[in-house]
Amino acid sequence: MDVKEAIKAIGEKIEKNSDYYAKTLKKDTIDSANPTDNDFTPFLNILNEWYAKDTSKKIKAVFKARMRDGKRVSGAVPYGYYRKPEDKQTLYV
């Protein structure tokens, strides 16, 4: 297989995968012109809200656990402080 054939094969594979992803993404879209899609919209909204709330609860739990263990919660280091290279939780001046 020469370089031109390899490039052509890669291009075909990319086109095939992009068609697959486009079809997958189209499943989650709602067509307002189609009345059957409108019936399912409230259920999709409920699932999306549930997912967002669940993710929020998990993130809050992680932050609370880090606070309870006495670890830093902020990603930024306050001005004038430095992190210890061997322990990123410990700050020094």
Buried (B, 14 or more C-beta within 10 A) or exposed (E): EEEEEEEEEEEEEEEEEEEEEEEEEEEEEEEEEEEEEEEEEEEEEEEEEEEEEEEEEEEEEEEEEEEEEEEBEEEEEEEEEEEEEEEEEEBEE
